[in-house]
């Protein structure tokens, strides 16, 4: 097990810098991205690119270990689970670094077998940490955690690489379901580093900020949803 001594501010900045470096930050102000929720956005984070960059991947997994130990508690986690499909590799690396068992959660039940929706060995009462790549509205994370609970796990925390952090309702919804969210970086972190490094021109940076300031209004004016349901 390795853990970094970087503080939370440094973790956020270095994670944001790394995402920009590997071209995981996608911007399209002309033809916006449309998320599964129907939200239109000028920006998209492709965290899955991290798996192809070993040194950056190891840095982020080191950061994830630091967050796990400092904000959750190493001895309060018995196993790590990843959500199908993007969360699986990150969960595997966190589990390996922490010396913990791992499971993964399917998006829907197979309809057969004792686990049905859970792959791997899950012991009833096991305290399971869900590890994911990112979240926007938190909906899929809640569904994964509920599936783990139905299988007998205790789930109180979700750890991810990136959190959009554009809807106050996201944390509120997770809290209602007894979940705490932990992330290495969010969009404000990326915007701050992108501005400092001049990663995009001034007009693009301004458009991203307009979206972050009022994502539902931006979405509605670009053909997307004007509300989300959590």
Secondary structure as UniProt FT lines:
FT   HELIX           8..21
FT   TURN            22..23
FT   STRAND          25..27
FT   STRAND          33..34
FT   TURN            36..37
FT   STRAND          40..41
FT   STRAND          43..45
FT   HELIX           47..52
FT   HELIX           54..67
FT   HELIX           68..72
FT   HELIX           74..76
FT   STRAND          79..83
FT   TURN            84..85
FT   HELIX           86..98
FT   STRAND          101..105
FT   TURN            113..117
FT   STRAND          118..119
FT   TURN            124..125
FT   STRAND          127..135
FT   HELIX           139..150
FT   TURN            151..152
FT   STRAND          157..163
FT   HELIX           168..176
FT   TURN            177..178
FT   STRAND          180..186
FT   HELIX           187..197
FT   HELIX           202..213
FT   HELIX           215..220
FT   TURN            221..223
//
